[in-house]
Amino acid sequence: RYGRLAEEAAQRRYGLDADHGSWHDARTSDGRPVEVKAAMLNRRDGSEGRFRIFEDYHERLAEERGLYVFVPYRARGRGIQVVDMRSVDAGALRLKFYGAGGHRGSNQVKIHPRRIF
């Protein structure tokens, strides 16, 4: 639920068109793929969320000259309060992936919001 709300906020701010695929969530007006990454800052366990990026999808996004939109937020009832938002070219990110990709079967990296903002 919260991820969808973050996607909708990114679509409004950047004028994106929803276009869900396995490796992206939207497209820019000129057709570039966009993956929206959301991180909850007020998790119940007291920790801050992380932006999770999977290697296979990242490589595809970078090859296609795609973008990430990073959205840190706080849960507010059934909604969210967007704290910040930033668009970054996927190819500009230098990431070190590791195992434990979980359900997507790909290596991953978890990025703390401070690294992006």
N, CA, C and O atoms as a MOPAC input file, in Angstrom:
PM7 MOZYME 1SCF
protein

 N      0.81300 1    -1.20200 1     0.00000 1
 C      0.00000 1     0.00000 1     0.00000 1
 C      0.85000 1     1.25700 1     0.00000 1
 O      0.63900 1     2.15600 1    -0.81400 1
 N      1.82300 1     1.32200 1     0.92100 1
 C      2.63300 1     2.53100 1     1.01800 1
 C      3.49600 1     2.73900 1    -0.23200 1
 O      3.70000 1     3.86500 1    -0.68400 1
 N      3.99900 1     1.62300 1    -0.77800 1
 C      4.78700 1     1.73300 1    -2.01200 1
 C      3.98000 1     2.32600 1    -3.14600 1
 O      4.48700 1     3.14700 1    -3.91200 1
 N      2.72200 1     1.91600 1    -3.26100 1
 C      1.85800 1     2.45600 1    -4.31200 1
 C      1.64400 1     3.94700 1    -4.10800 1
 O      1.65400 1     4.71200 1    -5.07300 1
 N      1.45100 1     4.36900 1    -2.86300 1
 C      1.26500 1     5.79300 1    -2.57600 1
 C      2.52600 1     6.58800 1    -2.91800 1
 O      2.43400 1     7.71300 1    -3.41000 1
 N      3.69100 1     6.01400 1    -2.66200 1
 C      4.94600 1     6.66800 1    -3.03300 1
 C      5.06600 1     6.77500 1    -4.55100 1
 O      5.51000 1     7.80100 1    -5.06600 1
 N      4.67600 1     5.73200 1    -5.26500 1
 C      4.68900 1     5.77300 1    -6.73000 1
 C      3.77500 1     6.87400 1    -7.24800 1
 O      4.15200 1     7.61700 1    -8.15400 1
 N      2.59000 1     6.98500 1    -6.68900 1
 C      1.65200 1     8.01700 1    -7.11800 1
 C      2.20700 1     9.41200 1    -6.84900 1
 O      2.03100 1    10.31200 1    -7.67100 1
 N      2.87400 1     9.60800 1    -5.71000 1
 C      3.47900 1    10.90100 1    -5.39600 1
 C      4.57100 1    11.23800 1    -6.41600 1
 O      4.67200 1    12.38000 1    -6.86700 1
 N      5.38600 1    10.24200 1    -6.77900 1
 C      6.44600 1    10.45100 1    -7.77400 1
 C      5.84600 1    10.76500 1    -9.14100 1
 O      6.36300 1    11.61900 1    -9.86100 1
 N      4.77100 1    10.09100 1    -9.50000 1
 C      4.12100 1    10.35300 1   -10.78000 1
 C      3.62100 1    11.78900 1   -10.85400 1
 O      3.77000 1    12.45100 1   -11.88000 1
 N      3.03100 1    12.26700 1    -9.76900 1
 C      2.53500 1    13.65000 1    -9.74400 1
 C      3.67800 1    14.65300 1    -9.82800 1
 O      3.61900 1    15.60600 1   -10.60500 1
 N      4.70500 1    14.43900 1    -9.03700 1
 C      5.80200 1    15.41200 1    -8.98000 1
 C      6.58300 1    15.49900 1   -10.28600 1
 O      6.93700 1    16.59100 1   -10.73000 1
 N      6.85400 1    14.34600 1   -10.90000 1
 C      7.69500 1    14.31800 1   -12.09400 1
 C      6.91400 1    14.14200 1   -13.39600 1
 O      7.51600 1    14.03000 1   -14.46400 1
 N      5.59100 1    14.11800 1   -13.32100 1
 C      4.78400 1    13.96800 1   -14.52800 1
 C      4.99400 1    12.62800 1   -15.22000 1
 O      5.04900 1    12.56000 1   -16.44800 1
 N      5.11100 1    11.56900 1   -14.43500 1
 C      5.36400 1    10.23400 1   -14.97700 1
 C      4.06600 1     9.54300 1   -15.36600 1
 O      2.99800 1     9.83200 1   -14.82700 1
 N      4.18700 1     8.62600 1   -16.31300 1
 C      3.06800 1     7.78000 1   -16.71600 1
 C      3.25700 1     6.40000 1   -16.10200 1
 O      4.31600 1     5.79200 1   -16.26400 1
 N      2.25400 1     5.90300 1   -15.40600 1
 C      2.33100 1     4.56100 1   -14.81900 1
 C      2.53900 1     3.55100 1   -15.93100 1
 O      1.83400 1     3.58000 1   -16.94000 1
 N      3.49100 1     2.66900 1   -15.75500 1
 C      3.81000 1     1.63700 1   -16.74200 1
 C      4.56000 1     0.52800 1   -16.00700 1
 O      5.78700 1     0.44900 1   -16.06700 1
 N      3.81400 1    -0.31900 1   -15.31800 1
 C      4.43000 1    -1.33800 1   -14.47300 1
 C      4.96800 1    -2.49900 1   -15.28300 1
 O      4.28000 1    -3.08500 1   -16.11900 1
 N      6.21800 1    -2.80600 1   -15.00500 1
 C      6.87300 1    -3.98900 1   -15.54600 1
 C      7.60500 1    -4.64500 1   -14.39500 1
 O      7.55000 1    -4.15600 1   -13.26700 1
 N      8.28000 1    -5.72800 1   -14.65600 1
 C      8.99600 1    -6.40200 1   -13.57700 1
 C     10.15400 1    -5.56400 1   -13.05400 1
 O     10.55900 1    -5.73800 1   -11.90400 1
 N     10.69400 1    -4.66500 1   -13.86000 1
 C     11.89000 1    -3.91700 1   -13.49500 1
 C     11.69300 1    -2.40100 1   -13.46800 1
 O     12.65400 1    -1.66500 1   -13.24500 1
 N     10.48000 1    -1.92300 1   -13.68700 1
 C     10.20800 1    -0.48300 1   -13.61300 1
 C      8.73900 1    -0.24200 1   -13.27600 1
 O      7.89500 1    -1.12600 1   -13.41500 1
 N      8.45600 1     1.00500 1   -12.81900 1
 C      7.11400 1     1.35800 1   -12.36900 1
 C      6.41300 1     2.37300 1   -13.25900 1
 O      5.18400 1     2.45400 1   -13.27200 1
 N      7.19900 1     3.14800 1   -14.00500 1
 C      6.61400 1     4.24400 1   -14.77700 1
 C      7.55800 1     4.61500 1   -15.92100 1
 O      8.63000 1     4.03000 1   -16.08100 1
 N      7.13100 1     5.60200 1   -16.71100 1
 C      7.96800 1     6.13400 1   -17.79700 1
 C      7.84900 1     7.65100 1   -17.81500 1
 O      6.81500 1     8.22200 1   -17.46800 1
 N      8.93900 1     8.28100 1   -18.23100 1
 C      8.92400 1     9.73300 1   -18.41000 1
 C      8.17700 1    10.06200 1   -19.69300 1
 O      7.81800 1     9.16400 1   -20.45400 1
 N      7.94400 1    11.34200 1   -19.93300 1
 C      7.22700 1    11.74400 1   -21.15100 1
 C      8.00000 1    11.37100 1   -22.41100 1
 O      7.39700 1    11.20600 1   -23.47100 1
 N      9.33400 1    11.23300 1   -22.31700 1
 C     10.11600 1    10.83100 1   -23.49100 1
 C     10.40700 1     9.32200 1   -23.50700 1
 O     11.23700 1     8.85700 1   -24.28800 1
 N      9.72300 1     8.56200 1   -22.64400 1
 C      9.78300 1     7.10500 1   -22.69500 1
 C     10.83700 1     6.42800 1   -21.84400 1
 O     10.95700 1     5.20300 1   -21.88400 1
 N     11.60400 1     7.18100 1   -21.07600 1
 C     12.61900 1     6.55900 1   -20.21700 1
 C     11.94800 1     5.80400 1   -19.07000 1
 O     11.01500 1     6.32300 1   -18.45600 1
 N     12.40700 1     4.58900 1   -18.77300 1
 C     11.82500 1     3.83400 1   -17.66500 1
 C     12.24200 1     4.42900 1   -16.32000 1
 O     13.33700 1     4.97200 1   -16.17400 1
 N     11.34400 1     4.31500 1   -15.34500 1
 C     11.57100 1     4.84900 1   -14.00500 1
 C     11.18100 1     3.79500 1   -12.98700 1
 O     10.10900 1     3.19500 1   -13.07000 1
 N     12.06700 1     3.58100 1   -12.02500 1
 C     11.78200 1     2.69100 1   -10.90000 1
 C     11.66700 1     3.56600 1    -9.66000 1
 O     12.59400 1     4.30700 1    -9.33200 1
 N     10.53900 1     3.48500 1    -8.97300 1
 C     10.32700 1     4.25800 1    -7.75000 1
 C     10.71100 1     3.38600 1    -6.56500 1
 O     10.23600 1     2.25800 1    -6.43000 1
 N     11.57600 1     3.91900 1    -5.70800 1
 C     12.01600 1     3.21000 1    -4.50900 1
 C     11.57200 1     4.01200 1    -3.29200 1
 O     11.86200 1     5.20300 1    -3.18100 1
 N     10.86800 1     3.35000 1    -2.38600 1
 C     10.34100 1     4.00400 1    -1.19400 1
 C     10.95800 1     3.39100 1     0.05600 1
 O     11.24200 1     2.19400 1     0.10100 1
 N     11.16200 1     4.23000 1     1.07100 1
 C     11.69300 1     3.75700 1     2.35300 1
 C     10.92000 1     4.42500 1     3.48000 1
 O     10.83900 1     5.65100 1     3.55100 1
 N     10.34600 1     3.59400 1     4.37200 1
 C      9.59800 1     4.10600 1     5.51500 1
 C     10.57000 1     4.52100 1     6.62000 1
 O     11.41700 1     3.73300 1     7.04200 1
 N     10.43900 1     5.74700 1     7.07600 1
 C     11.34700 1     6.27000 1     8.09300 1
 C     10.88300 1     6.01100 1     9.51900 1
 O     11.67900 1     6.12200 1    10.45100 1
 N      9.61900 1     5.67000 1     9.70900 1
 C      9.10100 1     5.44300 1    11.06600 1
 C      8.56200 1     4.02000 1    11.21000 1
 O      7.38400 1     3.80900 1    11.49600 1
 N      9.43800 1     3.07000 1    11.00700 1
 C      9.04500 1     1.66600 1    11.12300 1
 C      8.73900 1     1.31900 1    12.56600 1
 O      9.27200 1     1.92700 1    13.49400 1
 N      7.88700 1     0.34700 1    12.73700 1
 C      7.46600 1    -0.06300 1    14.09100 1
 C      8.61300 1    -0.55200 1    14.95500 1
 O      8.58700 1    -0.39300 1    16.17600 1
 N      9.62600 1    -1.14900 1    14.32200 1
 C     10.74500 1    -1.66700 1    15.11100 1
 C     11.75300 1    -0.57900 1    15.48200 1
 O     12.77000 1    -0.86900 1    16.11100 1
 N     11.48100 1     0.66200 1    15.10000 1
 C     12.34500 1     1.77700 1    15.45600 1
 C     13.47400 1     2.03600 1    14.48000 1
 O     14.16900 1     3.04600 1    14.59200 1
 N     13.66900 1     1.14100 1    13.52700 1
 C     14.73100 1     1.34800 1    12.54600 1
 C     14.19200 1     2.14300 1    11.35400 1
 O     12.98500 1     2.20900 1    11.12300 1
 N     15.11500 1     2.74100 1    10.60800 1
 C     14.71300 1     3.41400 1     9.38000 1
 C     14.74900 1     2.40700 1     8.23900 1
 O     15.57400 1     1.49400 1     8.22600 1
 N     13.85700 1     2.58400 1     7.29800 1
 C     13.83200 1     1.71800 1     6.14000 1
 C     15.02100 1     1.96400 1     5.23400 1
 O     15.77200 1     2.92400 1     5.41200 1
 N     15.17700 1     1.09300 1     4.27000 1
 C     16.24300 1     1.19700 1     3.27200 1
 C     15.61800 1     1.08700 1     1.89300 1
 O     14.55400 1     0.49300 1     1.72100 1
 N     16.29100 1     1.66500 1     0.92400 1
 C     15.90400 1     1.48200 1    -0.47300 1
 C     16.55800 1     0.18500 1    -0.93600 1
 O     17.77800 1     0.04200 1    -0.85400 1
 N     15.76000 1    -0.75300 1    -1.41700 1
 C     16.25900 1    -2.05200 1    -1.86100 1
 C     16.34900 1    -2.08400 1    -3.37000 1
 O     15.35600 1    -1.86900 1    -4.06600 1
 N     17.54600 1    -2.35300 1    -3.87700 1
 C     17.76100 1    -2.40600 1    -5.32100 1
 C     18.30400 1    -3.78500 1    -5.66800 1
 O     19.23600 1    -4.27400 1    -5.03000 1
 N     17.71600 1    -4.40600 1    -6.68200 1
 C     18.12500 1    -5.72800 1    -7.12700 1
 C     19.00300 1    -5.60300 1    -8.36800 1
 O     18.69400 1    -4.84800 1    -9.29100 1
 N     20.09500 1    -6.35000 1    -8.37500 1
 C     21.11400 1    -6.22700 1    -9.41100 1
 C     20.56500 1    -6.42600 1   -10.82500 1
 O     20.83900 1    -5.61500 1   -11.70900 1
 N     19.80100 1    -7.48500 1   -11.04900 1
 C     19.28900 1    -7.75600 1   -12.39800 1
 C     18.45500 1    -6.58600 1   -12.92300 1
 O     18.60400 1    -6.17900 1   -14.07500 1
 N     17.58500 1    -6.05500 1   -12.07900 1
 C     16.71700 1    -4.95100 1   -12.50100 1
 C     17.51000 1    -3.66700 1   -12.65600 1
 O     17.23200 1    -2.86700 1   -13.54900 1
 N     18.49500 1    -3.46600 1   -11.79300 1
 C     19.33500 1    -2.27000 1   -11.89100 1
 C     20.09200 1    -2.25800 1   -13.22000 1
 O     20.15300 1    -1.23100 1   -13.89600 1
 N     20.66400 1    -3.39500 1   -13.58700 1
 C     21.40800 1    -3.46800 1   -14.84800 1
 C     20.51500 1    -3.13300 1   -16.03400 1
 O     20.92000 1    -2.40300 1   -16.93900 1
 N     19.32500 1    -3.65900 1   -16.02500 1
 C     18.38600 1    -3.38300 1   -17.12300 1
 C     18.01200 1    -1.90500 1   -17.14700 1
 O     17.98600 1    -1.29000 1   -18.21300 1
 N     17.72500 1    -1.33200 1   -15.98800 1
 C     17.35700 1     0.07900 1   -15.91000 1
 C     18.50300 1     0.95900 1   -16.41000 1
 O     18.27200 1     1.91300 1   -17.15200 1
 N     19.72700 1     0.64500 1   -16.01100 1
 C     20.88700 1     1.42200 1   -16.46100 1
 C     21.08200 1     1.28600 1   -17.97100 1
 O     21.37200 1     2.27700 1   -18.64200 1
 N     20.92900 1     0.08100 1   -18.51500 1
 C     21.06600 1    -0.14300 1   -19.95900 1
 C     20.05100 1     0.67100 1   -20.75300 1
 O     20.34400 1     1.13500 1   -21.85500 1
 N     18.87400 1     0.83900 1   -20.19600 1
 C     17.79400 1     1.55800 1   -20.87600 1
 C     17.79400 1     3.06100 1   -20.56900 1
 O     16.83300 1     3.76300 1   -20.88500 1
 N     18.88600 1     3.55300 1   -19.94800 1
 C     19.01100 1     4.96900 1   -19.56500 1
 C     17.89000 1     5.39700 1   -18.61900 1
 O     17.39000 1     6.51900 1   -18.69700 1
 N     17.50800 1     4.49700 1   -17.73700 1
 C     16.39900 1     4.74800 1   -16.82200 1
 C     16.79800 1     5.54600 1   -15.59900 1
 O     17.96400 1     5.87600 1   -15.38500 1
 N     15.78600 1     5.84100 1   -14.80900 1
 C     15.93200 1     6.65400 1   -13.60900 1
 C     15.36900 1     5.92700 1   -12.39900 1
 O     14.49100 1     5.07100 1   -12.51400 1
 N     15.89400 1     6.28800 1   -11.24400 1
 C     15.26300 1     5.94000 1    -9.97700 1
 C     14.65100 1     7.21000 1    -9.41900 1
 O     15.20500 1     8.29800 1    -9.57700 1
 N     13.51300 1     7.06900 1    -8.76800 1
 C     12.98800 1     8.13900 1    -7.93400 1
 C     12.95000 1     7.56400 1    -6.52500 1
 O     12.25500 1     6.58400 1    -6.25600 1
 N     13.71000 1     8.19100 1    -5.63300 1
 C     13.79300 1     7.75800 1    -4.24200 1
 C     12.83900 1     8.59100 1    -3.40400 1
 O     12.84400 1     9.82000 1    -3.46900 1
 N     12.01200 1     7.89600 1    -2.60800 1
 C     10.97500 1     8.55600 1    -1.81900 1
 C     11.03700 1     8.07200 1    -0.36800 1
 O     10.47400 1     7.02400 1    -0.05200 1
 N     11.70900 1     8.81200 1     0.51900 1
 C     11.59500 1     8.48800 1     1.93800 1
 C     10.28200 1     9.06800 1     2.46900 1
 O      9.90200 1    10.18200 1     2.10900 1
 N      9.60300 1     8.32200 1     3.31400 1
 C      8.29100 1     8.77000 1     3.79500 1
 C      8.06000 1     8.29800 1     5.21800 1
 O      8.76000 1     7.43100 1     5.74000 1
 N      7.04800 1     8.90400 1     5.82400 1
 C      6.55700 1     8.45300 1     7.12900 1
 C      5.11700 1     7.98500 1     6.94100 1
 O      4.31600 1     8.64300 1     6.27600 1
 N      4.80800 1     6.84500 1     7.53400 1
 C      3.43200 1     6.36000 1     7.49700 1
 C      2.58400 1     7.25500 1     8.38500 1
 O      2.97800 1     7.60600 1     9.49700 1
 N      1.41200 1     7.62000 1     7.87700 1
 C      0.45000 1     8.43900 1     8.61500 1
 C     -0.92100 1     7.80100 1     8.44000 1
 O     -1.62400 1     8.06500 1     7.46400 1
 N     -1.29000 1     6.95600 1     9.40200 1
 C     -2.56100 1     6.23700 1     9.26900 1
 C     -2.50100 1     5.33500 1     8.04700 1
 O     -1.60600 1     4.49900 1     7.92300 1
 N     -3.45000 1     5.51000 1     7.15700 1
 C     -3.47500 1     4.72400 1     5.92400 1
 C     -2.77200 1     5.43900 1     4.77900 1
 O     -2.76800 1     4.94400 1     3.65200 1
 N     -2.17600 1     6.60300 1     5.05500 1
 C     -1.48900 1     7.36700 1     4.03100 1
 C     -0.01500 1     7.52600 1     4.34100 1
 O      0.52200 1     6.86800 1     5.23100 1
 N      0.63100 1     8.40700 1     3.59500 1
 C      2.04400 1     8.68200 1     3.82400 1
 C      2.29200 1    10.18600 1     3.81600 1
 O      1.53700 1    10.95900 1     3.22600 1
 N      3.37100 1    10.57300 1     4.48700 1
 C      3.88800 1    11.93400 1     4.42100 1
 C      5.24600 1    11.81500 1     3.74200 1
 O      6.18600 1    11.26700 1     4.31800 1
 N      5.35000 1    12.32500 1     2.52300 1
 C      6.60900 1    12.28300 1     1.79400 1
 C      7.56400 1    13.27500 1     2.44300 1
 O      7.23500 1    14.45100 1     2.59700 1
 N      8.74500 1    12.80100 1     2.82200 1
 C      9.73800 1    13.62700 1     3.49100 1
 C     10.62500 1    14.33400 1     2.47400 1
 O     11.00600 1    15.48800 1     2.67000 1
 N     10.94800 1    13.64400 1     1.39400 1
 C     11.80700 1    14.19600 1     0.35500 1
 C     11.59300 1    13.35200 1    -0.89300 1
 O     10.91300 1    12.32800 1    -0.84600 1
 N     12.17400 1    13.78200 1    -2.00800 1
 C     12.07200 1    13.01200 1    -3.23100 1
 C     13.21800 1    13.43700 1    -4.13200 1
 O     13.53900 1    14.62100 1    -4.23600 1
 N     13.83000 1    12.45100 1    -4.78300 1
 C     14.95600 1    12.76100 1    -5.65500 1
 C     15.00000 1    11.78900 1    -6.81800 1
 O     14.80400 1    10.58600 1    -6.64900 1
 N     15.25800 1    12.32600 1    -7.99800 1
 C     15.43200 1    11.53100 1    -9.20700 1
 C     16.92500 1    11.38700 1    -9.48500 1
 O     17.67300 1    12.36100 1    -9.41200 1
 N     17.35900 1    10.14800 1    -9.80900 1
 C     18.77000 1     9.86100 1   -10.05200 1
 C     18.87800 1     8.94900 1   -11.27200 1
 O     18.13200 1     7.97800 1   -11.39300 1
 N     19.80900 1     9.26300 1   -12.17500 1
 C     20.07400 1     8.37000 1   -13.30100 1
 C     20.59700 1     7.04100 1   -12.77000 1
 O     21.52500 1     7.01600 1   -11.96200 1
 N     20.00800 1     5.94400 1   -13.21800 1
 C     20.42500 1     4.62500 1   -12.72900 1
 C     21.90400 1     4.38300 1   -13.00700 1
 O     22.60000 1     3.80900 1   -12.16900 1
 N     22.38800 1     4.80600 1   -14.15600 1
 C     23.78100 1     4.58700 1   -14.51200 1
 C     24.76500 1     5.36100 1   -13.66100 1
 O     25.95500 1     5.04800 1   -13.66400 1
 N     24.29900 1     6.36900 1   -12.92900 1
 C     25.17900 1     7.18000 1   -12.08800 1
 C     25.44500 1     6.53300 1   -10.73100 1
 O     26.36600 1     6.94000 1   -10.02200 1
 N     24.65200 1     5.53600 1   -10.36600 1
 C     24.82200 1     4.88300 1    -9.06700 1
 C     25.90300 1     3.81200 1    -9.14500 1
 O     25.87200 1     2.95800 1   -10.03100 1
 N     26.84000 1     3.85400 1    -8.23700 1
 C     27.86800 1     2.82500 1    -8.11700 1
 C     27.50200 1     1.98900 1    -6.90200 1
 O     27.58000 1     2.45000 1    -5.76300 1
 N     27.10600 1     0.76400 1    -7.16400 1
 C     26.56400 1    -0.08100 1    -6.10200 1
 C     27.35900 1    -1.36900 1    -5.98200 1
 O     27.85200 1    -1.89900 1    -6.97800 1
 N     27.48000 1    -1.86800 1    -4.76900 1
 C     28.10400 1    -3.16600 1    -4.51200 1
 C     27.00500 1    -4.11500 1    -4.06000 1
 O     26.49200 1    -4.00800 1    -2.94700 1
 N     26.66100 1    -5.02500 1    -4.92100 1
 C     25.58100 1    -5.96500 1    -4.64200 1
 C     26.10500 1    -7.16000 1    -3.85500 1
 O     27.28300 1    -7.50900 1    -3.94000 1
 N     25.22900 1    -7.77000 1    -3.10100 1
 C     25.55500 1    -8.96200 1    -2.32900 1
 C     24.40300 1    -9.93100 1    -2.43700 1
 O     23.36800 1    -9.59800 1    -3.01500 1
 N     24.56000 1   -11.11900 1    -1.89400 1
 C     23.54700 1   -12.16700 1    -1.98500 1
 C     22.29300 1   -11.85900 1    -1.20300 1
 O     21.99500 1   -10.70200 1    -0.90600 1
 N     21.57600 1   -12.88900 1    -0.87800 1
 C     20.32000 1   -12.78100 1    -0.12300 1
 C     19.29600 1   -11.94700 1    -0.86300 1
 O     18.65100 1   -11.07500 1    -0.28100 1
 N     19.15100 1   -12.21800 1    -2.14600 1
 C     18.19600 1   -11.47700 1    -2.95000 1
 C     16.75100 1   -11.81600 1    -2.67000 1
 O     15.84000 1   -11.13100 1    -3.13500 1
 N     16.54400 1   -12.86700 1    -1.91400 1
 C     15.18100 1   -13.18800 1    -1.51500 1
 C     14.31200 1   -13.62500 1    -2.67200 1
 O     14.73400 1   -14.39900 1    -3.53100 1
 N     13.09800 1   -13.12200 1    -2.68200 1
 C     12.08000 1   -13.59800 1    -3.61300 1
 C     12.38300 1   -13.29000 1    -5.07000 1
 O     11.76200 1   -13.88700 1    -5.94900 1
 N     13.29300 1   -12.40100 1    -5.36100 1
 C     13.55600 1   -12.05400 1    -6.75800 1
 C     14.74000 1   -12.80900 1    -7.33400 1
 O     15.03000 1   -12.69000 1    -8.52400 1
 N     15.42700 1   -13.58400 1    -6.50700 1
 C     16.50800 1   -14.42700 1    -7.00200 1
 C     17.67000 1   -13.65400 1    -7.59400 1
 O     18.37100 1   -14.17500 1    -8.46100 1
 N     17.88800 1   -12.44900 1    -7.15900 1
 C     18.96000 1   -11.60400 1    -7.66800 1
 C     19.72700 1   -11.04100 1    -6.48500 1
 O     19.17400 1   -10.88100 1    -5.39600 1
 N     21.00100 1   -10.74100 1    -6.70000 1
 C     21.74300 1   -10.03700 1    -5.66100 1
 C     21.08900 1    -8.68700 1    -5.42400 1
 O     20.37200 1    -8.17400 1    -6.28400 1
 N     21.33900 1    -8.11800 1    -4.26000 1
 C     20.67900 1    -6.86700 1    -3.91300 1
 C     21.63100 1    -5.95700 1    -3.15700 1
 O     22.72700 1    -6.36100 1    -2.76800 1
 N     21.20000 1    -4.74000 1    -2.95900 1
 C     21.86100 1    -3.80000 1    -2.07300 1
 C     20.75500 1    -3.01600 1    -1.37100 1
 O     19.73100 1    -2.68200 1    -1.96800 1
 N     20.98700 1    -2.73100 1    -0.08600 1
 C     20.05400 1    -1.89100 1     0.66900 1
 C     20.76500 1    -0.57900 1     0.94300 1
 O     21.86500 1    -0.56000 1     1.49500 1
 N     20.13100 1     0.51400 1     0.55400 1
 C     20.74800 1     1.83600 1     0.65700 1
 C     20.02200 1     2.66000 1     1.70500 1
 O     18.80200 1     2.81800 1     1.64700 1
 N     20.76700 1     3.17800 1     2.65300 1
 C     20.18300 1     4.05100 1     3.67400 1
 C     19.81100 1     5.38100 1     3.01200 1
 O     20.55700 1     5.87100 1     2.16400 1
 N     18.67900 1     5.97000 1     3.38200 1
 C     18.27500 1     7.24100 1     2.76500 1
 C     19.33600 1     8.34400 1     2.85600 1
 O     19.42100 1     9.17900 1     1.95600 1
 N     20.14500 1     8.36700 1     3.91800 1
 C     21.19000 1     9.39700 1     4.02400 1
 C     22.17200 1     9.34400 1     2.85900 1
 O     22.75500 1    10.36500 1     2.49300 1
 N     22.35900 1     8.17400 1     2.28100 1
 C     23.28400 1     8.05100 1     1.14700 1
 C     22.75700 1     8.75800 1    -0.10200 1
 O     23.53500 1     9.22000 1    -0.93600 1
 N     21.45700 1     8.83800 1    -0.22200 1
 C     20.83500 1     9.47700 1    -1.39000 1
 C     20.58100 1    10.94700 1    -1.13900 1
 O     20.71800 1    11.76900 1    -2.04500 1
 N     20.21100 1    11.28600 1     0.08500 1
 C     19.85500 1    12.66500 1     0.41100 1
 C     20.94700 1    13.29100 1     1.24000 1
 O     20.84200 1    14.45600 1     1.62200 1

